[in-house]
Amino acid sequence: MTAETPAGDGSRTPFDDLRDFMAIPRTGALRLSPDGTWLAAAVQTLSADGKKYLTSLWRIDPQGGPARRLTRSAEGEGSPRFLPDGSLLFISKRPDPAAASRPDGSPGQPSALWLLPAAGGEARAIAALPGGIAAAEVAAESGAIVVASPVLPAAEADSATHDAKLRKERADAGVSAILHESAPVRFWDHDLGPDQLRLFAVDPDQVQRTEIGWAGGDKEPDLADRAAGATGPAGGAGQTGEADHAGGAGKAGREQAPAGLRDLTPEPGRALDGQAFALTPDGTSLVTGWWQWQALESHSELVMIDLASGKRRVLLTGAEFDFDSPRVSPDGRYIVCQRETRTTAERPTDLTLVMIDVDRADASGEPGRDLLPGLDRWPQEPAWSHDSSALYFAADDGGRRPVFRVDLADGEVTRVTSDDGAYTELNVAPDGRYLYAMRATVASPPTPVRIDLMTGAEPAALDCPGVPVTLPGRLTEVEAAAEDGHPIRSWLVLPETASADSPAPLLLWVHGGPNSSWNSWSWRWNPWLMAARGYAVLLPDPALSTGYGQEFITRAHREWGARPFADIMAATDAAAARPDIDADRVAMMGGSYGGYMANWMAGHTDRFQAIVSHAGLWMLDQMFGTTDHPMFWRPQFRDPLTDPDMYELNSPHLHIGKITTPMLVIHGDKDYRVPVSEALRLWWDLSSHGAAEAKFLYFPDENHWILTPGNARIWYETVFAFLAQHVLGQPWQRPALL
């Protein structure tokens, strides 16, 4: 039975019990070895106590053989990268018994960069800094390594010792304050500062040294042994009985300021926040996005940094553009990156891929060669062909996310995949025959696949933990027409029991973004959990959704409420007209922008028996000044003090007096994108001015998403109970742990 096949016979599925669902392994990052003989995948699994997810690295066979677990530790491993000789790099907080605390005195070890040699031997740390290692990239030919690490601004360049000293002084003095002199101050769920991301070049000799790593202890099997399924007391093929760590335990410990790390970006400010970087194949330079922050505006340049001198030069810049996510061609001649045209009051944002010649790039004002001038889709995740003649990328398209190829010589764009898949993590084989990627759909979790670029055969699924899964229903599509003539398409998840004789109650789910699409699997908003409880789930793509062209987004530019609302109601009407849907039992849910739509719809229709608003925007002028990302709002909505009309046109709070539908409000306190003040104000308004029953599910230590297994279970249990009360007519049953 494939991942997209329903059980069909009423047998038990992992969606029937939340504990079974939470225990499904989840595969994420995917990297192909330089010789193309295996893939490293990051897999999340539930910890033994069930309180968190741990990430480990697995060896995936490109030919479809059984997957093998490579690493195991109490802290987990992630971000796999390869050296040219096939050695595996990864980032981990594996504990060092000789250094039981951080430099600032807090418990645990900062993350370090580890190496698992291809030729055998145990994993060892090759780069560590007081603030931990946040990211690492490798030059494909030379093997040069650059890491990113947060450093206190007062720390001297190339002095990890000074950084460690300052961190300890802050901890000893009980100082947690942060002084900001420019935006931004927060990002999603964490405060920015006082440290700032810097980039460090790793001394090549560091890779060969063994004295700074762990010596002694249990030896991990080498990569060749692991491919054959060998196991040891600290790693191996993921069989039971393995020790809870990988690598040995040294006696000397790791120095807090290891040699061999050279600061390439002293005093960067917030320029590197959230930026991806890449190295040229010869390892002489790196390319990265670089934020330029002003008081109320920002833009991201593309810069090149010489690894020998640290000299930085601008490659691409423009106040109306953001340049990021660079990829250097295998021959080292070209750089491709994503160029985002910034939104204004007159037009929404737009995305494309641009290319520059490394030798001729001079920031002359040209925004780079647009590789996709005729493609009315937003490209993501570019990956170079093996011979640098073409580029592969993925783009949302009609509820899917296929892979495309653009030829550099003539600019021809061809679609590579023709199925319903949403593709990420693109990896081209060294000989160009295959493309490896993660494939997901609304009906199947992310799975590594092999795409034959020569024959065009259907992608072949590769073995990995957690798939396939048995579904408690089936998936179909619904087409509707908006009153302006635009087609509105949706996915519809149907429970096994849905039929004309037994129509299913309907849940409308509106996606976040707003520039996104229901085209892939979701662990956080999983419709199959609802199908297992008898609900049909409608997943519409209204105006502002991606994958339908720029005009479809423009339809609702600066009109976030009314235009998408009309599209969503058209889709709901089309679904409710089906004989297997009970049009008298309909509820609505949404998160983030979907939560905004939940709040908007509550004030504009009484069609629904219940509404669930997760992390929803409520009072837009308040949101403008408290979100971590006001720069997103200002260009299109402008300032609420000088241009209040747009806020009055789109703010749900102005319609509180019309809300009669029971509402469940959900929010995490650590959500800085949509601050908890939105939920607090909504809850107050519903309690004091609204005519509807309301409940408020509050998570003090969660963010925009509810990520920890225990809290995720409570989220679903509360939603189930709320819907059962108002849609199914059952008595309210408060979750036992609330």
C-alpha angles and dihedrals in degrees: 000000000000127000090259097050120102120227089243095184099069092254121153118278131189088254093067093074122038091216091059091047093050090051095059109114113243121213119207131151117043128193130179119221116243093252092046095237098120146008128228113218130187110225126189118212133175115265120243092258092046093233101112145008121255124203122219132173122248133192111235118199111225089209093058101259122144118297117243129207114236107181139033130179140139091250099040134226132252149153098065117206132169134226116218091258091057098258112147123235122197140164120241143157092220107164124253109209090205093055105041098170141039122261089259092055097253117133123266135029127287113243116273136192112255133194127209106194119231091217095055139272134104127302114266136184113253101173131029134162132180093253093046131243113289100179142352135199132187134212107241096223109024097034093229111164130212123186133192120223135167114246130183110254094236093054115111118248114268090008112116086163090063091047090051091049092052092048091052092048091053091049094046091049093047092240119157098152122126124204113211122196097171141014139312112054103167138024124204099303108352141062118252115232168324082161122054130209115257131179121236130193113223116225108244089227088061090070091057097046121098102180095079093053131065116296125199123001126103115338118233118224112257120249093263092052090049091053087057091050099255116161135199137183090270111042133329129131098348095259122152120272096043118142118258095248141047123219128029133286114248126209099211095051130206121300115240090230106037119192123246102054118114123194110234098176113039114179097011096156108200093327096117100044109134093351124142120215137195136194128228111249092251091052096234096117143019129213123211144159112258123199120223108200125199128175096274104001139053139182135184121234127196112236138179121217123199109228094210099051104016089232112157126208129182116243102176130011141155133148091233094053141062116207119196148133098057124197122191118214118247091248090052094235102108142040122204123190141164116268117200118195104218120242121250135181088267101046141020124240121280132197135209141151120257130191133205134187107245094218095048100039108120107149089249090161096269110129093219130263110305105228094192109040093146099042113100094199136086111253122215139180102017117204125188122235114245092257098042091243098113144018130227122206142159127236136179109256127172097326093320134083107218130181118252133190126212120195112221095210100057103009093238113162119207130180111239102187124045102182131092093268129131106214130206138157096045116200122179118210117243092248094043095240098114139032116207120202146147112265125197138162134186084267102042134049121239109290130177111247139183116227116199105219093190103051102027091226120163112281111270116228116230125214116267136145120281102024144140103033128192113238127216094222146356139278129231139157132250125204124201137166125232118222090256090058099255114138114240116202129193141176115238121203112203127194118233091252097055113119141130088268092048109026116194126234111250130235117195112208119192117200127231128239097063085226098057141087141229095245107118146045119286125200093186099044101032114172093192091070086060093045089054087060094050102265128129112221124211116205108189130185104213129177112313090039120127126237098053102078137270094283090060089058093043090056090076102029107142088358101087096155117038102037098047089041091059091048092049093049090051090053091046092051091051093051094044090054091065115104092231092058125080103224092192094062108057131144134178133220136176143161131212103341085004086056089052088053090048089056092044094048092048088063096044107044142025091202095114130074091211139004127205115200115192119185089340129172112241114161108032100194088053091046092052093064100038106043119101089236111048089150087075092057104040100065095053104026096028121202117330090218095055101027106030095155095082092052093048090049094051109026114110094203091074089069099053091119092063097053113113101147118102109254135201110202117200128184143155120225093222092058105118097166092063101016120221088245086080091060093041091054092044091049092049093048092048091047097047106027108016127095095210133091111253141183129193120213107194127189112196095193104033130093136211087313126040101236113163113090096235095050092043089056091050089049092056095040091054093046091048091051094046093050093044090055098048104027104031096032095236124145116269111264114193111216108259095237095051 
